């Protein structure tokens, strides 16, 4: 696996105002650009590529929706270098109306765990007052990891993906980064 996926913390930034589609810059904890993604605007079926830099010369990861416009969409995650299916992330459509929830799936669609917004009360409060940043926990193998947190900024969506509490590396970092990108890009569309 590429060493760019071995960081314990990533910062994902997406500019809110972008006519040609979302541009995601992914930094390490030292604020150095380590990965880049550009999503095309007006796509009915999400297809997101992750590159080593803004030149988009080397693709590392691909995130593809299985269906067009799906409320409970499943996004397959592929390692572009090896062709390997890393796993998938499935949004829990109806549950996500009140509190965002995703299922983490393995390469054969086996259920590995969940990504859940931190609390029902805070989720409802956030929907009423969008200025309150979202926080997500990853639940894997009986372990709860406070892995994703959003920082409030009206012009830039910023998600910090912190995997430092996943000391046993239960979550494949490629799948974790794909989740952070989807939280930034997909859940961010709700605001």
N, C-alpha and C positions, 0 to 999 in steps of 0.2 A: 504494500500500500504506500502511496506517495506520502513523503514526510510533511507535506503541507496539511495533511489531515491528522497530524499528531499533536496539535496545540491543545491546551486545556481551556483556552478562552479565545473567542472570536467576537468581533464587533461588526455587525452587518448594518450598513447605512444605505437607505434608499431615498433619493430626492423625490418629494411629493409632486412637484410640477415638472413633468417631462412629457413632451408631446409625442415623441417617437417610441415611448415605452419606458418601462422602469429600468434604471441602472442601479445595480447593487454592487457596492464596494465592500469587500470583506477584509478586515484588518486583524492582525494578531494583537496580543495584549500590549505590545510596544507601539501600537498604532502604525505599523508598517503594512502596506497593501500586500496581501498574500493571495487573494483570489478575486475574480470579477465575474459578474453576470449581467447580461442585458436581456430583458424580456421585451418581446415585440408587443406593441399596442394592438388592441382590437382582435385578439386571438380567441377563438371559440374553444379551443382545446390547448391547454397550457403545455408548453414544451420549453423548458428552461435549461440552458447549458451553463456550466460553471467552468471558467477559464483561469489560467495562471495569471493573466493580466489584461489590461484594457485593449491590447492589440488583438485579442481573441485568437491568437495563433495556436494555442494548445488547449484542447478541451480535456477536462478531467472527469467531469460528472455530468449526467443528464437526468433531468426530472421530467417525466411525461405523464400527463393525465391519461387515464384509460378511456374516458368518454368525454364527449363534448358537453359542456354546461351541465354538471352533475352536482346536486346539492350535497351529496355524500360522496364526493369524489375520492378516488384512489389514485395516488401518484406513485408510479414506479420509479425507483432510483437505480441508475446504471453507472458502473465505473466505465468511463469512455476508453480508458487505456487498455483494460483487460476484457471488456465486453461483459463482465460479470454483473449479474443482478444482485445488487446490494440488499434490497428489500423494498418496502413500500410504506407509504403513509396514507391512512384513510381517515378522512374527516367524518366525524359523527354528526351528520347534518342536523337532525332534529334536536339532539342534545346541545349542539353548538349555538342554538338560538339563545339559550339562557346562559350557558357556560361553555366556552370553546373546549372541544375534546377531539383528540386524534388517536387512532390506533396505530401502533408501530408493528409492522409486519416483517417477517424474515423473508429470505429469498424464495421460499415456497408458499408464501402467504400465511405462514404460521404466526400466530399472535405472540409477540414478544413483550409488549407493554403498552403504556399509554402516555400521552402528553395531555395534561389537563390544566386549565386555568386554575389559579390558586384557590379561589373560594367562590361559592354561589353569590354570597352577599357582595363581594367586591366586583364580580362579573356584572351583576345587575346595576351596581352603582356606576361602573365604567360605561355601561350602555346609556345611562342617563346623563352622565358627565364625562364626555370623551377625553377630558384633560387628564384623567387618572390613568397612568401607564399600566399595561397588562403584565402579568407575571404567570409563568407556566412551570409546572413541575413535570418531571419525567418519572414514571413509575415502571421499574423493571425488577423482576426477580425479588419482590418484597422490599425493594429499596426506593425511597422517594428522593429525587435529586432536584433542587430548585435551579433548573438549568437555563431558562430563558426569561429575560426581563426586558421590557421596553422602556426607553427613556422618552419623556415627553418633549417634543419639539414640533411646532406646527409646520415646519418646512422640510424636515428630514425625519423619516421613520428610522429609528435606531433600535436594534435588538442586540442585546449582549447574550451570547451563548456561552455559558460557563459550565464546563464539564469537570471541573476540579474535584467535585465530590464523588464522581464516578471513578473511584480509584481502581476498581476491578475491570474497568473498560468494558462494561456490559453493553453499552451503546456504541455501535460502530460510528466513528466520528463523521464518516461520509453521510450516514443516515441522519446524524444529529445536525450536521450543517444543512442538509436538504430540508429538515424540519424548520430550522431557523429561517431559511430562505422563504419557505411557504408561509410561515407565520408573518414574516415581513411583507410578502407580496399578496397573499390570499386574504389572510385575516385583516391586513391593513386596508383592504378595499371596503371593509364594513364601515369605517369611520366617515 
